[in-house]
Amino acid sequence: MRFPTFRLDGKIALVTGGGSGIGKALALGFANAGAKVAVAGRRVERLEETVEEIEKLGSEGMAVRCDVTRKEEVERMVEAVVERFGRIDVLLNAAGVNRRMPSEEVPEEVWDMILDTNLKGTFLCCQAVGKVMMRQGGGKIINIGSLTSQIGIGMISPYSASKGGVLLLTRALAVEWARYNINVNCIGPGYFRTEMTQALFENEEWKRRALRRIPMRRFGELDDLIGAAIFLASDASDYVTGQIIYVDGGFLAGWTGGLIEE
Ligand SMILES: NC(=O)c1ccc[n+]([C@@H]2O[C@H](COP(=O)([O-])OP(=O)(O)OC[C@H]3O[C@@H](n4cnc5c(N)ncnc54)[C@H](OP(=O)(O)O)[C@@H]3O)[C@@H](O)[C@H]2O)c1
């Protein structure tokens, strides 16, 4: 019998979007579990702040500037991480963008920017790191989906389409790459306060309405996501692939039935 440890000692992780919000929290979660962590994004100073915090946790970090919408930058990022650490055991794709507006007003450039970052960017990172993982005999890929991987949400149709795509990309890669010992899974966060959701969280009316929809009656704290990410990054999830774990306070579980207060 092999008992799982939920530790990541000796593992190398690459986290896109690691300069802020969910990516940063999960990069620190990986470092605290023993991994060395490279963080990528466009704002280098934010990445360097994350690296400092990784080092305070007693681990090693690396900041790599990369725009995930650009294939050549993604390839250079992966080369730089492999050059420094020798391998990549865990890829967590948290780089993402969103814009809120009525669908009939979405400019074509906004659609392209959201799909290019959230869906194509995730694919390019999976593709470049997937080749490294194939060579080294396996690895774990974790994509960040959303409630909109499961349901449509108004005023964010390009984002919903991109995150629905991220889930199906996850499943397609999972079935294709299982033979290479690469597990590909997804985390679907509910509502968390970050730069991306700042405007929502400043809107008291929105907060009141949204909380009524969340069975646990609270928004997520960034550290609520760490357990699911460590599980999917660690040996504990070796037989899990193509799945999504929603960390959403029960949002997608259903509804009260209407006979008790929502
Ligand atoms: N907050 C929530 O409630 C929530 C819920 C569900 C899903 N999510 C998802 O969680 C992920 C992280 O979002 P967040 O909430 O933590 O917001 P955030 O703080 O705005 O994080 C987004 C990160 O993505 C990076 N990024 C954006 N475009 C990029 C590009 N072209 N290339 C490389 N990096 C890029 C940003 O860094 P730079 O600007 O420096 O590049 C930033 O660090 C996103 O995929 C988001 O869709 C968030």
The ligand as an SDF file (V2000), in Angstrom:
LIG
                    3D

 48 52  0  0  0  0  0  0  0  0999 V2000
  -11.1070   35.8380   -9.1290 N   0  0  0  0  0  0  0  0  0  0  0  0
  -12.0740   35.0000   -9.3610 C   0  0  0  0  0  0  0  0  0  0  0  0
  -13.1320   35.0350   -8.7190 O   0  0  0  0  0  0  0  0  0  0  0  0
  -11.9020   33.9430  -10.4260 C   0  0  0  0  0  0  0  0  0  0  0  0
  -12.9290   32.9970  -10.5610 C   0  0  0  0  0  0  0  0  0  0  0  0
  -12.7950   32.0000  -11.5060 C   0  0  0  0  0  0  0  0  0  0  0  0
  -11.6650   31.9300  -12.2820 C   0  0  0  0  0  0  0  0  0  0  0  0
  -10.6780   32.8730  -12.1410 N   0  0  0  0  0  0  0  0  0  0  0  0
   -9.5010   32.7270  -12.9960 C   0  0  0  0  0  0  0  0  0  0  0  0
   -8.3440   32.7030  -12.1960 O   0  0  0  0  0  0  0  0  0  0  0  0
   -7.2390   33.1110  -12.9870 C   0  0  0  0  0  0  0  0  0  0  0  0
   -6.4560   34.1730  -12.2220 C   0  0  0  0  0  0  0  0  0  0  0  0
   -7.2560   35.3390  -12.1260 O   0  0  0  0  0  0  0  0  0  0  0  0
   -7.2920   36.2340  -10.8090 P   0  0  0  0  0  0  0  0  0  0  0  0
   -8.6880   36.2750  -10.3510 O   0  0  0  0  0  0  0  0  0  0  0  0
   -6.2260   35.8110   -9.8870 O   0  0  0  0  0  0  0  0  0  0  0  0
   -7.0270   37.6810  -11.4190 O   0  0  0  0  0  0  0  0  0  0  0  0
   -5.6710   38.5080  -11.6140 P   0  0  0  0  0  0  0  0  0  0  0  0
   -5.0870   38.8440  -10.2890 O   0  0  0  0  0  0  0  0  0  0  0  0
   -6.0280   39.6040  -12.5370 O   0  0  0  0  0  0  0  0  0  0  0  0
   -4.7000   37.4720  -12.3100 O   0  0  0  0  0  0  0  0  0  0  0  0
   -4.5910   37.3110  -13.6870 C   0  0  0  0  0  0  0  0  0  0  0  0
   -3.1230   37.0840  -13.9990 C   0  0  0  0  0  0  0  0  0  0  0  0
   -2.9770   36.7410  -15.3660 O   0  0  0  0  0  0  0  0  0  0  0  0
   -1.8410   37.4140  -15.8570 C   0  0  0  0  0  0  0  0  0  0  0  0
   -2.0220   37.6120  -17.3050 N   0  0  0  0  0  0  0  0  0  0  0  0
   -3.0460   38.2290  -17.9330 C   0  0  0  0  0  0  0  0  0  0  0  0
   -2.8390   38.2430  -19.2640 N   0  0  0  0  0  0  0  0  0  0  0  0
   -1.6600   37.6110  -19.4720 C   0  0  0  0  0  0  0  0  0  0  0  0
   -0.8840   37.3170  -20.6270 C   0  0  0  0  0  0  0  0  0  0  0  0
   -1.2870   37.6740  -21.8590 N   0  0  0  0  0  0  0  0  0  0  0  0
    0.2820   36.6730  -20.4630 N   0  0  0  0  0  0  0  0  0  0  0  0
    0.7150   36.3030  -19.2420 C   0  0  0  0  0  0  0  0  0  0  0  0
    0.0350   36.5590  -18.1110 N   0  0  0  0  0  0  0  0  0  0  0  0
   -1.1330   37.2100  -18.2300 C   0  0  0  0  0  0  0  0  0  0  0  0
   -1.7670   38.7240  -15.1100 C   0  0  0  0  0  0  0  0  0  0  0  0
   -0.4440   39.2010  -14.9990 O   0  0  0  0  0  0  0  0  0  0  0  0
    0.1550   40.3300  -15.9790 P   0  0  0  0  0  0  0  0  0  0  0  0
   -0.9210   41.3680  -16.1580 O   0  0  0  0  0  0  0  0  0  0  0  0
    1.3470   40.8160  -15.2480 O   0  0  0  0  0  0  0  0  0  0  0  0
    0.5030   39.6310  -17.2380 O   0  0  0  0  0  0  0  0  0  0  0  0
   -2.2790   38.3110  -13.7270 C   0  0  0  0  0  0  0  0  0  0  0  0
   -1.2250   37.9420  -12.8780 O   0  0  0  0  0  0  0  0  0  0  0  0
   -7.8160   33.6060  -14.3030 C   0  0  0  0  0  0  0  0  0  0  0  0
   -7.7250   32.5660  -15.2780 O   0  0  0  0  0  0  0  0  0  0  0  0
   -9.2690   33.8420  -13.9760 C   0  0  0  0  0  0  0  0  0  0  0  0
  -10.0710   33.7300  -15.1140 O   0  0  0  0  0  0  0  0  0  0  0  0
  -10.7840   33.8700  -11.2410 C   0  0  0  0  0  0  0  0  0  0  0  0
  1  2  1  0
  2  3  2  0
  2  4  1  0
  4  5  1  0
  4 48  2  0
  5  6  2  0
  6  7  1  0
  7  8  2  0
  8  9  1  0
  8 48  1  0
  9 10  1  0
  9 46  1  0
 10 11  1  0
 11 12  1  0
 11 44  1  0
 12 13  1  0
 13 14  1  0
 14 15  2  0
 14 16  1  0
 14 17  1  0
 17 18  1  0
 18 19  2  0
 18 20  1  0
 18 21  1  0
 21 22  1  0
 22 23  1  0
 23 24  1  0
 23 42  1  0
 24 25  1  0
 25 26  1  0
 25 36  1  0
 26 27  1  0
 26 35  1  0
 27 28  2  0
 28 29  1  0
 29 30  1  0
 29 35  2  0
 30 31  1  0
 30 32  2  0
 32 33  1  0
 33 34  2  0
 34 35  1  0
 36 37  1  0
 36 42  1  0
 37 38  1  0
 38 39  2  0
 38 40  1  0
 38 41  1  0
 42 43  1  0
 44 45  1  0
 44 46  1  0
 46 47  1  0
M  CHG  2   8   1  16  -1
M  END
$$$$
